[in-house]
């Protein structure tokens, strides 16, 4: 984009944001005087790995203490589905958004709608092409992408059947992406979520520890009928103000929001699932009993087979490997089930070593099954000149995935 065009677009955005603030204040919203919107101007703070071409957020011009009210938006200003009873809640808000968009300047929300990103600025996984998705390489990530594409296609069909020709495919995809990345789930009578002008400008920062819920930091006050956002920590002058939306893995972030956090920033919540090659290797190396059994039920109830960024196998993966080792040793089915449910190392040292070595070999199978090695990916990341942001996102994700598998292989292989 020429410099003059870029400057013009930036000025237009600034005017849109200024108009949004005036509209909100005129209709009863409260916005802290030190907080304002920025776009593409900063370094993104702790979240600099986000798409720089569409980065926008909130920055403070003065120090803020914890529990400071940043934004309070009256319910009447929230774009919602009106509490409709729908058998397809995810599309109810999308349909309402498209209806308002088609009203153009006559919509009550036109000032807000003018500030929303364009379709090309969204990078949620369901919008990726086949070529972009294949760079993820991991079979479980590709399976999720295919499922999301199918869901998007079904949602678009549902919306178009309800609205008709006024909803083009591109408009539907834009609206779905907007709701996915910006909807707030804070009111009990709006299970499909709401869009909160200005409040949805906060960018994401993961919680320090698992929070147990994904409702995020926004809180609805039923007495004042306002959606409120307050700081959870102190902020220094000039820093970006973040909020948490809940707990997500990196693949979750790509699915719902279309960005990744910098390396190590999400370690408390990051996990990578085993792929088809690893599952097949584990099933061959340490098979489980056929049919229904106490051991199979224990394994099935344990959860997802995965590893974290430090290479630590999940409880479910350890249960699966230990179950296979005990079964191979001829341990009684119910006794074996009781042993693996505890989640502690097997007292039989040789069997525990067998289980851990099997985990090391199965993650090695996933690494061997990838088209490129970690070293090749890192070299590609250093030298690539591609301007395809989704390629960079996929490359960053698979580097983190392979790094975790290599840590797991080293951790379990030395036992």
C-alpha positions in Angstrom: 0.0 0.0 0.0 1.4 3.5 -0.9 2.4 5.6 2.0 -0.3 8.2 1.2 -3.0 5.5 1.1 -1.7 4.1 4.3 -1.8 7.4 6.0 -5.3 8.1 4.7 -6.5 4.8 6.0 -5.0 5.5 9.4 -6.7 8.9 9.6 -10.0 7.3 8.6 -9.6 4.7 11.4 -8.8 7.4 13.9 -11.9 9.3 13.0 -14.0 6.2 13.2 -12.7 5.5 16.7 -13.3 9.1 17.8 -16.8 8.9 16.5 -17.3 5.6 18.4 -16.2 7.2 21.7 -18.5 10.2 21.2 -21.5 7.9 20.3 -20.9 5.8 23.4 -20.5 8.7 25.8 -23.6 10.4 24.3 -25.7 7.3 25.1 -24.5 6.8 28.7 -21.3 4.8 28.5 -18.4 5.5 30.9 -14.9 5.4 29.5 -11.9 6.1 31.7 -10.3 9.4 30.5 -6.8 7.8 30.4 -7.8 4.9 28.1 -7.9 5.2 24.3 -7.8 3.1 21.2 -4.7 2.6 19.1 -4.1 0.8 15.9 -0.9 -0.4 14.4 1.1 2.2 16.2 2.7 0.3 19.0 4.8 -2.8 19.4 1.9 -4.8 20.7 3.4 -5.1 24.2 3.6 -8.6 25.5 1.5 -9.8 22.5 3.8 -8.7 19.7 3.3 -11.9 17.8 -0.2 -10.8 16.7 -1.1 -9.8 13.2 0.6 -6.4 12.8 -1.5 -5.5 9.8 -4.7 -5.4 11.9 -3.4 -4.9 15.4 -5.5 -2.6 17.5 -6.1 -2.3 21.2 -6.4 -0.1 24.3 -3.6 2.0 25.8 -3.5 4.1 28.9 -2.0 7.6 29.1 -1.6 7.4 32.9 -0.9 4.8 35.6 -3.8 2.6 36.5 -4.3 0.8 39.8 -6.0 -2.7 40.0 -9.8 -2.7 40.0 -10.0 0.6 38.0 -13.1 0.8 35.9 -12.1 1.1 32.3 -15.3 0.8 30.4 -18.9 0.6 31.4 -21.4 0.1 28.5 -25.2 0.2 29.1 -27.1 -2.9 27.9 -29.0 -0.9 25.3 -25.7 -0.3 23.4 -24.8 -4.0 23.3 -25.4 -5.6 19.9 -27.2 -8.8 20.7 -29.7 -11.3 19.3 -32.3 -9.9 21.6 -32.3 -12.9 23.9 -33.9 -15.0 21.1 -34.7 -18.6 21.6 -32.9 -20.4 18.9 -31.8 -23.9 18.1 -28.7 -22.5 16.6 -27.4 -19.9 19.1 -24.0 -19.3 17.4 -25.7 -17.9 14.3 -28.4 -15.9 16.0 -26.0 -13.0 16.8 -24.5 -13.3 13.4 -27.9 -12.9 11.7 -28.6 -9.9 13.8 -25.2 -8.4 12.9 -25.8 -8.9 9.2 -29.3 -7.3 9.4 -27.8 -4.2 11.1 -24.9 -4.0 8.6 -27.4 -4.1 5.7 -29.2 -1.1 7.2 -26.0 0.9 6.6 -26.2 4.4 8.0 -29.7 4.0 9.3 -28.6 1.3 11.8 -28.4 2.4 15.4 -25.0 0.6 15.5 -23.6 2.1 12.3 -20.9 4.0 14.1 -19.7 0.8 15.9 -19.9 -1.4 12.8 -17.7 1.1 10.9 -14.8 0.3 13.4 -14.9 -3.5 12.9 -12.1 -5.2 11.0 -12.6 -6.3 7.4 -12.9 -10.0 6.5 -9.3 -10.1 5.2 -8.1 -8.9 8.7 -9.5 -12.0 10.4 -7.3 -15.2 10.5 -9.5 -17.7 12.4 -8.7 -21.2 11.4 -12.0 -21.8 9.6 -11.1 -19.1 7.0 -7.7 -20.7 6.1 -7.4 -22.3 2.6 -6.2 -25.9 2.1 -2.7 -24.6 1.2 -2.5 -22.5 4.3 -3.8 -25.2 6.6 -1.5 -27.9 5.4 1.5 -26.0 6.8 0.2 -26.9 10.3 1.4 -30.5 9.5 0.0 -32.2 12.6 -2.9 -34.5 11.7 -5.0 -33.5 14.7 -4.7 -29.8 13.8 -5.7 -30.6 10.2 -8.6 -32.6 11.5 -9.8 -29.6 13.5 -9.4 -27.3 10.6 -11.5 -29.6 8.4 -14.2 -29.7 11.1 -14.2 -26.0 11.5 -14.5 -25.5 7.7 -17.5 -27.8 7.6 -19.1 -25.9 10.5 -18.5 -22.6 8.8 -20.1 -23.9 5.6 -23.1 -25.1 7.6 -23.5 -21.8 9.5 -23.4 -19.8 6.2 -26.1 -22.1 4.7 -28.2 -21.7 7.9 -27.8 -17.9 7.9 -28.6 -17.6 4.2 -31.7 -19.7 4.5 -33.0 -17.4 7.3 -32.0 -14.0 5.7 -31.9 -14.8 2.0 -30.0 -13.0 -0.7 -29.1 -10.1 1.6 -26.5 -12.3 3.2 -23.6 -13.1 0.8 -21.1 -15.8 1.6 -18.4 -13.2 2.2 -20.6 -11.2 4.5 -21.6 -14.3 6.4 -18.0 -15.3 6.9 -17.1 -11.8 8.0 -19.9 -11.8 10.6 -19.1 -15.3 11.9 -15.4 -14.2 12.3 -16.5 -11.0 14.1 -18.6 -12.9 16.5 -16.0 -15.6 17.1 -13.3 -13.0 17.8 -15.2 -10.4 19.7 -18.4 -11.7 21.3 -18.7 -11.5 25.1 -20.5 -14.1 27.1 -21.5 -12.3 30.3 -25.3 -12.2 30.5 -27.4 -15.3 31.3 -30.2 -14.4 29.0 -27.8 -13.9 26.0 -26.2 -17.4 25.7 -25.3 -16.6 22.1 -23.1 -13.7 23.3 -23.2 -10.0 22.7 -20.9 -7.5 20.9 -19.7 -4.7 23.2 -18.5 -1.5 21.5 -15.1 -0.3 22.8 -15.0 -3.1 25.4 -14.2 -5.6 22.6 -11.0 -3.6 21.8 -9.1 -5.3 24.7 -6.5 -7.7 23.5 -5.9 -11.0 25.1 -3.5 -12.0 27.8 -3.7 -15.5 29.4 -4.5 -15.9 33.1 -1.7 -16.7 35.4 -3.2 -20.0 36.4 -6.0 -22.2 35.1 -9.2 -20.2 35.8 -11.7 -23.0 35.3 -14.0 -20.9 33.2 -13.8 -19.1 29.9 -16.2 -16.2 30.6 -13.2 -13.8 30.8 -12.9 -10.5 32.6 -16.1 -8.7 31.6 -18.8 -8.6 34.3 -22.4 -7.7 33.9 -24.1 -5.7 36.6 -27.8 -6.6 36.6 -28.7 -3.6 38.9 -27.3 -0.9 36.6 -27.7 -3.0 33.5 -24.2 -2.3 32.3 -21.3 -4.5 31.1 -18.2 -3.5 33.0 -14.5 -4.0 32.4 -12.0 -3.4 35.2 -8.3 -3.8 35.5 -7.0 -6.9 37.2 -3.5 -5.5 37.8 -1.6 -2.2 37.9 -0.6 -0.6 34.6 2.1 2.0 33.9 1.6 5.0 31.7 1.7 4.2 28.0 1.2 0.5 28.3 -1.4 -1.6 26.6 -4.3 -2.7 28.7 -5.1 -6.4 28.3 -7.9 -8.7 29.4 -8.2 -12.4 29.6 -11.0 -14.2 27.8 -10.2 -17.5 29.6 -7.9 -20.4 29.2 -6.8 -21.6 25.7 -4.2 -23.6 23.9 -2.4 -22.1 20.9 -4.6 -24.1 18.5 -7.7 -22.8 20.4 -6.4 -19.3 19.9 -6.1 -19.9 16.2 -9.6 -21.4 16.1 -11.4 -18.6 17.9 -9.3 -15.5 17.5 -6.8 -16.1 14.7 -3.5 -15.2 16.5 -0.7 -16.7 18.5 1.0 -15.5 21.6 4.8 -15.1 21.7 6.8 -18.3 22.6 6.5 -19.2 26.3 3.7 -16.7 27.0 1.0 -19.4 27.2 3.0 -22.2 28.8 0.7 -22.5 31.8 -2.2 -23.6 29.5 -0.5 -25.1 26.4 -0.8 -28.7 25.3 -0.3 -30.6 22.1 -2.2 -33.7 21.3 -0.8 -36.9 19.9 -1.2 -37.4 16.1 -2.3 -40.5 14.2 1.3 -41.8 13.9 1.9 -41.7 17.6 -1.5 -43.3 18.4 -0.9 -46.1 16.0 2.6 -46.7 17.4 1.3 -46.8 21.0 -1.5 -49.2 20.0 1.0 -51.5 18.3 3.6 -51.4 21.0 1.3 -51.6 24.1 -2.1 -52.9 23.0 -5.0 -52.8 25.4 -7.5 -55.7 26.0 -10.1 -56.2 23.4 -13.7 -55.4 24.1 -15.1 -53.8 27.2 -12.9 -54.0 30.3 -12.1 -52.1 33.5 -8.8 -51.1 32.0 -10.3 -49.8 28.8 -12.8 -47.8 30.7 -10.1 -46.3 32.9 -8.1 -45.2 29.8 -11.2 -43.9 28.1 -12.2 -41.7 31.1 -8.7 -40.3 31.5 -8.9 -37.5 28.9 -6.8 -36.4 25.9 -3.4 -37.9 25.1 -1.1 -34.9 25.0 2.1 -33.3 26.1 2.9 -29.8 27.5 5.6 -27.4 26.4 8.1 -28.9 28.9 7.5 -32.3 27.3 5.5 -33.6 30.3 3.0 -36.3 29.3 -0.6 -35.6 30.3 -2.3 -37.7 32.9 -4.3 -39.4 30.1 -1.1 -40.3 28.2 0.5 -41.8 31.2 -2.6 -43.7 32.0 -2.7 -45.1 28.5 1.0 -46.2 28.4 0.9 -47.7 32.0 -2.3 -49.5 31.1 -0.6 -51.1 28.1 2.5 -52.0 30.1 0.4 -53.7 32.9 -1.7 -55.5 30.3 1.4 -56.8 28.5 2.7 -58.1 31.9 -0.5 -60.1 32.4 -1.7 -58.0 35.4 -5.3 -58.6 36.4 -7.7 -56.2 34.6 -9.3 -54.7 37.7 -6.0 -54.4 39.5 -4.4 -52.7 36.6 -7.3 -50.3 36.2 -7.0 -49.3 39.9 -3.3 -48.8 39.6 -3.4 -46.5 36.5 -6.3 -44.3 37.9 -4.1 -43.2 40.8 -1.9 -41.3 38.3 1.4 -42.2 40.1 4.4 -44.0 38.8 4.0 -47.8 38.8 5.7 -49.5 41.7 7.1 -52.0 39.3 10.1 -50.0 38.0 10.5 -52.1 34.9 6.9 -51.6 33.8 7.1 -47.8 34.5 10.2 -47.7 32.3 8.4 -49.7 29.6 5.5 -47.2 29.6 7.8 -44.1 29.5 9.9 -45.6 26.7 6.7 -46.3 24.7 5.7 -42.6 25.1 9.1 -41.5 23.9 8.9 -43.7 20.8 5.3 -42.7 20.0 6.1 -39.0 20.0 9.2 -39.8 17.9 6.8 -41.4 15.4 4.9 -38.1 15.2 8.2 -36.2 14.6 9.2 -38.7 11.9 5.9 -38.4 10.2 6.1 -34.6 9.8 7.2 -33.4 6.3 9.9 -31.2 7.9 12.2 -31.3 10.9 12.3 -28.7 13.7 15.7 -27.5 12.5 14.3 -27.0 8.9 11.3 -25.1 10.3 13.5 -22.8 12.3 15.7 -22.1 9.3 12.6 -21.4 7.2 11.3 -19.0 9.8 14.6 -17.1 9.7 14.8 -16.7 6.0 11.3 -16.7 4.7 10.0 -13.6 2.9 6.4 -14.7 2.6 3.8 -12.0 3.3 1.2 -14.7 4.0 0.4 -14.2 7.7 -1.3 -17.5 8.0 1.8 -19.3 6.8 3.8 -17.6 9.6 1.1 -18.5 12.1 1.2 -22.2 11.0 5.0 -22.2 11.0 5.2 -20.8 14.5 2.6 -23.2 15.8 4.3 -26.3 14.3 7.7 -25.2 15.7 6.1 -25.1 19.2 4.4 -28.5 18.6 7.7 -30.2 17.5 9.7 -28.5 20.3 7.2 -30.0 22.9 7.5 -33.5 21.3 11.3 -33.3 21.3 11.2 -32.4 25.0 8.9 -35.3 25.7 11.1 -37.7 23.8 14.1 -36.6 25.8 12.3 -36.6 29.1 10.7 -40.1 28.7 13.5 -41.7 26.7 16.0 -41.3 29.5 13.9 -43.2 32.1 
